[in-house]
Every structure is written in C-alpha cells, then in structure tokens.
Amino acid sequence: MTDMELTDQEIIDKALSALFSIDEIADRIALHGGQALIAYGISHRASRDIDAFCKEDTITEHEVSLIKDSLTEQFTDYGLEVRKIRRVYLPSKSKDKKLVKITVEIANQSHSMKPTRKSPIHRFGNKKGLSIEISLSNRMLLLDRIYVNGVEIIVSSLARIIYEKMLSLCENAPNYKLTHPGKGNTDQSLRAKDLFDISSILKSKHETRIQIIQTDQIIVLKTMMEDVNVGKTDFLALKQDLDDYSDQYREEYNNMSRDQVPLDERIDFADAKKSVLDALIAILNAL
C-alpha cells in the first residue's frame, strides 16, 4: 500500500489520531485553525497543515520521541515517514532564547527523490509533505472535545476560533502593519481566508453570534488581545481597512475561494465581508 492511496485529508486525519492517542500529551494539546473547522464539519476549505497548541512552555525529549513513534506507527504501512522534527527557539540568536514550538513534517519515503511513477512525492499544495506545528505557552481557554475517526480530541471552541481569526485579520491588516512594524505574515497576505472561515462558522452555527459577545467570552478575548498586543483601536482600524482596502481583500478572497473551497461551500465575498463586519461591530460594542 502506498501514500497514493490516501487523500490529503486522510493523511491529516491519521496524523490527528496519532497525536491525540498519545496518553502523555493528549489532554495537554488542542487543535485550532483550519483543521479545527474541518473537524467540526463546518468547512472543508483545503487546509494543508495541522496547528495545535499547549499550555506548557516546553515539550520534553521523551515526549518528542513519543510523537515521532506514534506518527511513524500510523504511517509506515502507507509509505510515509516522519521527517524534520524540530524544536524552534526564539529569538534564534539570543542567549535567552525560548522554546516556542515543535514542528514535524510527514512526507513519503522517497521525499528526496524526483517524482517518478515508482516514487511519487505526496504534495500538499506547493508543499512536499504535511506540516504539523505545536506552539507552546498558550492559554487553554474556551475549548471543546469532539471525536475524529473515533478518537477524542481537544479543539478550540468556535467562539475562540472566531476570536483567533479576528486577531489574525487585525495583525495582517494594512493599518496594523503600519503602526506595528515587523508584525503580520512575511508573505504580505491580508489573511482573506479568515474572512471565509469566520463567515462559515457564523453561517453554520447561528448561536455563535450570541456566544462571541457574552461577558465570560469577552473576558477571554481581552486576555487574548493582550497576549498579542492588539487593542480596541486596532479592531476599529481593521473595520476601516475592510472598507478602504476592499478591492485587495476581494481579490485575495476570490483567489483563495477558487483554489481552496469546494464549490458548494463557497460564500460570496460581499456576504462574507458583511458577516465579519457585523460580528466585529458586535464585539467592539461588547468590549
């Protein structure tokens, strides 16, 4: 059996099963990002990596070995292997550098070879292999438990995912980058995919419109804002940017939608933008 018999999502599901089957860490890590929405069954936008986080500020060498062994056991029969497990420290050149995340790559066993009929390279978009990232020192707040392929996983609540993606939009908005040099993605993306993810949640789960402005949830949002240096004025600037740079957001959004979103799940840009703006205004009022 080869990795060609597994789809991208099947590889991702098996990786999640492997991670959350490790007794020593399963209750200490949580899934978020695009894969969390797929796990909830809300969206099937192509998400080609796994983003998780944990509260602790370190993962031991023994726990890293457990992660490698569990993933290896899951994929050996499919011609895939674990590659490039790294412990990432920041700032990288400082004596006081701090461990901030663990990264793992899963690729086929012929990863270093040129693609041939006998040794295909399994690609995730433009990437060779599946990337897994576990970031450290995160607050374990607003979490749910759901089942994926019979394995219970901890996942960010839908309200938290909306908050995370609002913050991501804010940190990558033109005004925020102007007033916070060095922030945002290095690829200059506006993170228009977050518009889709937020609007997908709000469209699928109407109750989240109420949840995101409840007092106990807003308290958590304020903590999350403090952690990434985003203030209410930055949210106000994002609201303005969504109008002032609407054409740029639209272009990035439409390209993303065409390339990553199944046809029956697509949301028109104008509808997605209105949904996000309505939620943002409600959050601003609650703040």
C-alpha positions in Angstrom: 0.0 0.0 0.0 1.4 3.5 -0.9 0.6 7.0 0.1 -1.1 7.5 -3.2 -4.0 5.6 -1.8 -4.5 8.2 0.9 -6.0 11.7 0.2 -4.6 14.8 1.8 -7.4 14.8 4.4 -7.0 11.1 5.2 -3.3 11.7 5.9 -4.3 14.7 8.1 -6.9 12.6 10.0 -4.4 9.8 10.6 -1.9 12.3 12.0 -4.6 13.8 14.3 -5.5 10.3 15.5 -1.8 9.6 16.2 -1.2 12.8 18.2 -4.3 12.5 20.3 -3.7 8.8 21.0 -0.6 9.6 23.0 -1.7 9.4 26.6 1.1 11.6 27.9 0.1 14.6 25.8 -3.5 14.1 24.5 -5.0 16.1 27.4 -2.5 18.9 27.1 -2.8 19.9 23.4 -5.6 21.4 21.5 -6.3 21.7 17.8 -7.1 25.1 16.2 -7.0 26.8 12.8 -8.5 25.4 9.5 -8.3 21.8 10.6 -10.4 22.5 13.6 -13.2 23.7 11.3 -12.9 20.5 9.3 -13.0 18.5 12.5 -16.3 20.3 13.4 -17.7 19.5 10.0 -18.2 23.2 9.2 -15.9 23.8 6.3 -13.7 21.7 4.0 -11.5 24.5 2.8 -8.2 23.0 1.8 -6.0 23.3 4.9 -2.7 21.7 4.3 -1.2 21.7 7.8 -2.1 20.9 11.4 -1.9 23.7 14.0 -2.1 22.8 17.7 -1.1 24.4 20.9 -0.4 23.6 24.6 -0.2 25.4 27.9 3.3 24.3 28.9 6.4 26.2 27.9 8.3 23.0 27.0 7.9 19.6 25.5 10.4 17.1 26.7 12.7 15.0 24.5 10.8 11.9 25.7 7.5 13.5 24.6 9.0 14.4 21.2 10.1 10.8 20.8 6.5 9.6 21.7 5.2 12.0 18.9 7.6 10.6 16.4 6.9 6.9 17.3 3.1 7.4 17.2 3.2 9.1 13.8 5.7 6.5 12.5 3.4 3.7 13.6 0.4 5.3 11.9 2.1 5.8 8.5 4.7 3.1 8.0 2.4 0.9 6.0 1.5 3.8 3.7 5.0 4.6 2.5 5.1 7.8 4.6 7.6 8.7 7.3 8.2 11.3 9.9 10.8 13.9 8.9 12.4 17.1 10.3 11.1 17.1 13.9 12.4 20.4 15.1 12.4 22.4 18.4 12.1 26.0 17.4 13.6 28.7 19.7 13.2 32.5 19.5 14.9 34.8 19.3 17.2 32.3 17.5 20.5 34.2 18.1 19.9 35.2 21.7 21.4 33.6 24.8 18.0 34.0 26.4 16.2 32.2 23.5 12.9 30.4 24.4 11.4 27.3 23.1 8.2 28.4 21.3 7.1 25.4 19.2 7.6 21.9 17.9 7.4 21.3 14.2 7.1 18.0 12.4 6.9 17.1 8.7 5.4 13.9 7.3 6.5 13.0 3.7 6.7 9.9 1.6 9.8 7.8 2.0 11.1 9.0 -1.4 10.8 12.6 -0.4 14.3 13.5 -1.5 13.9 11.9 -5.0 12.5 13.4 -8.1 8.9 12.3 -8.8 8.6 9.2 -10.9 5.9 6.7 -11.4 7.6 4.5 -8.9 8.4 7.1 -6.3 5.7 9.8 -6.3 6.1 12.8 -3.9 2.9 13.4 -2.0 2.3 17.2 -2.2 0.1 19.4 -0.1 -0.5 22.4 -2.4 3.0 23.7 -3.0 4.5 21.8 -0.1 6.2 18.5 0.0 4.6 16.7 2.9 2.3 17.6 5.7 3.5 20.1 8.3 2.5 19.8 12.0 3.1 22.7 14.4 2.6 22.6 18.2 3.0 26.0 19.7 3.8 26.4 23.4 2.8 28.7 26.2 -0.8 29.2 25.1 -3.8 29.7 27.4 -6.0 26.6 27.5 -9.3 28.6 27.4 -12.6 28.1 25.5 -12.0 24.5 24.5 -14.3 21.7 23.4 -13.9 18.0 23.0 -15.0 16.2 19.8 -14.4 12.9 18.1 -12.4 12.4 14.9 -12.4 8.9 13.5 -13.3 7.5 16.9 -10.5 9.4 18.7 -11.4 12.2 21.2 -9.5 15.4 20.5 -9.4 18.8 22.3 -10.2 21.6 20.0 -10.7 25.4 20.2 -14.3 26.3 20.7 -16.0 28.0 17.7 -16.0 31.3 19.7 -12.3 31.1 20.3 -11.7 30.3 16.6 -13.6 33.4 15.6 -11.5 35.4 18.1 -8.3 33.9 16.8 -9.2 34.7 13.2 -10.3 38.2 14.0 -7.0 38.8 15.7 -5.2 37.3 12.7 -7.1 39.6 10.3 -6.2 42.5 12.5 -2.5 41.7 12.8 -2.2 41.4 9.0 -4.4 44.5 8.2 -2.6 47.4 6.4 -3.1 49.9 9.3 -1.9 47.5 12.0 1.3 46.7 10.0 1.9 50.4 9.5 1.7 51.1 13.3 3.3 47.8 14.4 6.4 47.3 12.2 7.5 43.7 11.9 4.1 42.3 12.6 2.0 40.2 10.3 2.9 37.5 7.8 6.1 37.9 5.8 4.2 37.0 2.6 2.1 40.2 2.8 -1.1 38.2 2.9 -4.2 40.0 4.2 -5.4 36.7 5.5 -8.6 36.9 3.5 -9.2 33.2 4.2 -10.0 34.2 7.7 -13.0 36.1 6.3 -14.2 32.9 4.8 -13.6 30.8 8.0 -15.4 33.3 10.3 -18.4 33.7 7.9 -18.6 29.9 7.6 -18.9 29.5 11.3 -21.5 32.2 11.6 -23.5 30.8 8.7 -23.4 27.2 10.0 -23.7 27.9 13.8 -26.0 30.9 14.3 -25.6 30.6 18.1 -22.0 31.7 17.9 -23.3 35.2 17.1 -24.5 35.4 20.7 -21.6 33.5 22.2 -18.9 35.8 20.9 -20.4 38.8 22.8 -21.2 37.1 26.1 -19.4 38.6 29.1 -17.4 35.5 30.0 -16.3 35.0 26.4 -15.3 38.7 26.0 -13.2 38.4 29.1 -11.2 35.7 27.4 -11.0 37.8 24.2 -9.5 40.7 26.2 -6.8 38.3 27.5 -6.1 37.0 24.0 -5.8 40.6 22.8 -3.3 41.5 25.5 -1.2 38.4 24.6 -0.7 39.6 21.0 -0.7 43.3 21.6 -3.9 44.1 19.9 -6.2 46.8 21.3 -9.7 48.0 20.7 -8.4 50.8 18.5 -6.7 48.2 16.3 -10.1 46.4 15.8 -11.5 49.8 14.8 -8.7 50.2 12.3 -9.5 46.7 10.9 -13.1 47.7 10.4 -11.9 50.7 8.4 -9.4 48.7 6.4 -12.0 46.2 5.3 -13.7 49.1 3.6 -10.7 51.1 2.4 -8.9 48.1 1.0 -12.0 46.2 -0.1 -10.7 45.5 -3.6 -7.5 43.9 -2.3 -9.4 41.8 0.2 -11.8 40.8 -2.6 -9.0 39.7 -5.0 -7.2 37.6 -2.4 -10.5 36.2 -1.1 -11.7 35.2 -4.6 -8.4 33.6 -5.5 -8.5 31.6 -2.2 -12.1 30.6 -2.7 -11.4 29.3 -6.2 -8.3 27.3 -5.2 -9.3 26.0 -1.7 -13.1 25.9 -1.2 -15.4 23.3 -2.5 -18.0 24.8 -4.9 -21.0 24.0 -2.7 -19.4 25.7 0.3 -18.3 29.0 -1.3 -19.6 32.3 0.2 -19.7 35.4 -1.9 -17.1 38.0 -0.8 -19.7 40.7 -0.2 -21.7 38.3 2.1 -18.5 37.1 3.9 -17.4 40.7 4.5 -20.7 41.8 5.8 -20.9 38.8 8.2 -17.4 39.6 9.5 -18.1 43.3 9.9 -21.4 42.6 11.7 -19.5 40.3 14.1 -16.7 42.8 14.5 -19.1 45.6 15.3 -20.9 43.5 17.9 -17.5 42.6 19.5 -16.5 46.2 19.6 -19.7 47.2 21.3 -19.2 44.3 23.8 -15.6 45.5 24.5 
